[in-house]
Amino acid sequence: MPPLITPQDLAAIAGEADVRILDVTYFLDDPDGAKARRGFEDGHIPGARFLPMGALADPDSDLPMTLPPAEHFAHALSEAGVGHADRIVLYDRSPLHSAARVWWLLSLFGAESVALLDGGLEAWAAAGHPVTIGPAGAPEAPGLFLAQADLARVRSLREVRTRVEAGDAQIVDARSPGRFAGAEPEPRPGVEPGHIPGALNLPYSRLFEADGRWKFPDAIAAEFAAAGVDPAKPMVATCGSGITACVLAFGAERIGGLMPVYDGSWTEWGSDPSTPKAKDA
């Protein structure tokens, strides 16, 4: 299964026994997932299940949506009826394109086949495929998800600070130009505006067409180049809280690169009084 599939591709395999379709919508103003769940019940792909992103975060961390321990992640996926060997298709209805975050988590923890539905539920419905209203049924049986973390996909504050001091990695920030420059206030209290010194700005929205579909690889490569990013050199993705950085990571893999994610992102860096901060365009 390719990492990005069309509604037609999904319709062709949706009924097969090892296919799991997950709505992983997440909104910043909806930390417990209640709003996202209501949206799922208002309309979802037949056979899909709703998986709140809060269930995939470290419950003991002070930071939002932080990478959880492997056993926590494995339990959440198994309870949702998902196994590591299943073919897993993700979609969302969020302006954050939150499915990319769950793709990153699944890839990091060893899922064998994960894809994003290009254009999400809107593209599915526009293509004439049916939409189901109401809650999803419980899984017939728990899945068997065996999680083992691939730490090559993630970076800590200490690791990023080392790279900044050495100047040997491209730190790429997915936030808007205003937030990157420190011209807009941060949405979380105690977080100073600005960006990591030396970082490049590639807003995640630039990787999508107006209708929410992903741009083709050559167009994604052009966006990386326009932001001054060379995918052949070491890269680290960052954003506000580690969600939209995963959009950049997925985009990088679409053009043959590997882009680890700084999981704490600006929420961690910007709230730490010991870290250097820059405020410029």
N, C-alpha and C positions, 0 to 999 in steps of 0.2 A: 504494500500500500504506500503510495507516495505521501510525502509530508503535507501536501496541500491538495485537496480533492474538491471537485465540483459537486453541485447538487445531483447531477446526473450520475456521477461516480458513486455517490453515497446511496442513491435510490437503487442502484444495481446490486449493492451488497448488504443493504440494511437488515434484511431478514435472516442473514446467515448467523450460525450459532455462536461464532466467536467475535461478533461485532458488538461493541458497546458504544452507544451514542450518549454523550454527556453535555448538558447545558451547564456551562461554568461562568455564567454572567456574574459580574461583580461591579458594584457602584461604590464610589468613595463615601457617599452619604448613607450607606446601607451596610454597616459592618457585620450585622448578624445575618444578612442575606434574606431578610423577610421580603423586601421589595423585589428582589430578583426572583424569589420563589413565586411570588404572586404573578410576575410576568410569565414565568414558566407555565403556570396553571392557566393563564389566559391564552396560551398557544405555544405548542412545541412540536418538534418532529416526532412522529409516531415511534414508540419504542424508546425514546430518549429518557434519561433520568436527570434530575437536577442534583448537582453536587456543589454545595456552597464552598466558596474558596476559603472561608474562615475555618473549615474543617481540615484544610491543608496547610495551616500555619502553626508555628510553634506556640502552644498555649502558655508557655512560661517566659516568653520574650516580651520586653517592654516595647519593642518595635512592631509596627503593623505588618502582617502577612509575611513574617520571616520564615525562612526555610526550617521545616520541622525535623525532629529526629527521624531516622529511617523507619523505626518501628511504629511511630505515630502515623506516618504517611501510609505505610503498608496496611495498617488497621483501617484507616479511613477508606482506602480504595477497596479493600476486601469487603468491608461492610456495604459498600455501594454495589457489590456484585461484579467487581472488575478484577481481572487477573493480569499479571505482568506479561503473559503471552497472548492476551486478547488483542484484537485490532480495535484501537480506541480512536473514536472520532469526536473532536471537540468543537463546540461553537458557543457564541455568546451574543448578547444584544446590548453590549456596553460600548460607549465611546472610548473606553480604555483598551478595547480589544483584549479582554482579560483571558481569552482562551490561550493566548501566547504564553502567559504565565504558567498555566497548567501544562501546556506542552513542555515548557522548560523543566518543570518539576518532574513530570513523568519521564522525560529523557534522562534527567539527572539520576533518577532512582531506578533506572533499568528497564522501563517498559520497552517491549520489543518492536512495537509498531504503533505509532501515534500520528494522527493527521489532524489538520485544521480544515474545517469546512469553509471554503472560500466564499465570502459574502454573508456567511451565517444564515440565520433563520429567514432574513429578508430575501436573500437570493434563493433559498429553498422554496419559499412560497411564490416568488415571482416566476420561478420555473414551472409552476403548476403542480407542485407536489403537495400532498395533504398535510394539514396541521391538526393536531389533536388538542382539545381543550380539557382541562381538569388535571388533577394530580396524577403522578405516575404511580403505578403499582410497585409494591416492594419487590426487590430481587427474589427470584425463585430460590436462590441459594447464595451464600457468601462466595466471593471470588477468592482466588489465591494469589495475592500480590506479594512477591518476595522483593523487598527493596534493598538495594545496595547503592550507596551514593557514589557518583562519579564527581569527585571534587575538582576535576579540571574545568567544570562548568560554572564554578562559583568562586567569588573572591570576598575576602573579609576586609574590614577597615584597615587592619595592619598591613595586609598585602597591598591594598591600593595605595596606602600612604608610602610604602616602600617604592612602589612603581613611580609615584609622583616625584619623590625625592631623587630617584635615579633617572627620571625622564625617559624611560625605555618602554613605555606602553602608551597607547592612545586611549584616553579616558573619554568615552562618548556619551553625552548626556541627552536623554530622550525627551526632556521637558520642553515647554514652550520657550521661545526666545526671551520673553519677558521674565519668566521665572529664572532662566539660566543667567540672565544679566543682573538679577537681583533687583529689577525694577518693579516687580510685583511681590506682595507679601506671600509668605508661605502659608498653606492652609492649616498647618499643625502648630499649636502653640509651642514656644521654646525653640523653634527652628529658625536660624538666621537666614535671610535671603542670600542668594549668590550661587556660586558653583565651585567645584574643585579646581584649584589652579592648574592651568594648562589644558583643561578639558576642551573638547570640541562639542558643538551643539548640532545634533541631528534630531529634530522633533519627530516623534514616532509617526505622527499623522502623515508625514511625507512619503511613507511607504505604501499608502493606500490610494486607490482611485476614489473618485467622488461618491461612488455607490457602495463603498466599503469593501470592495474586492482588493486583494493584494496586487500591487503592480508586478509586471513581469520582471524576471531577474535582471535584464539589461537596464530597465528603468530604476530598479533598486540600486544597482551598481552605480548608476549616474547620481543618485541621491547621496550615496556614500562619498563619491568623489567630490561632489559639490560642497560637502561639509568638511572636506579635507581629510577624510578617513581612507586609509589604505588597508583593505581586508587581508592583504598578504602579510601585514605586520601585526604584532601583538595588540589586542584590543581588549577593553573592558567596558561593558555597558552599565550605565547608571541612570537613575531617574529620581522620582520623589520617594517611592517606597518599594522599589523593586518589581513593579508590575509592568509598566510600559518599557522598561529596559529589556524585558523579554521579547518585546516586539522587535527591537533592534537585533537581538540574538537570533531570532527566527529569520529575519531578513538577511543577516550575515550568512547563515547556513544556506539560504537560497542561492547565494552567489559564491559558495564554496569556502566560506570563512568560518572560524570558530571564535565566538565572542562570549567569554565568561561574563557573568552578571555579578556586580557588586550588590549583594543582597540587601544590606542595610541602606544603601543609596543615600540620598541627600537628607532623609529624616535622621539617619544616624550621624552622618558627617556634619550636617549643619547644626546639630544640637550639641556637638562635642566642643567644648571651649578650647581644646588643645589642637584642633585641626585648622590648617590654613584655609582661608576662604577668599575668593575673588569675586568682584562685582564689576563686570564689564561686558560688552557685547561679544 
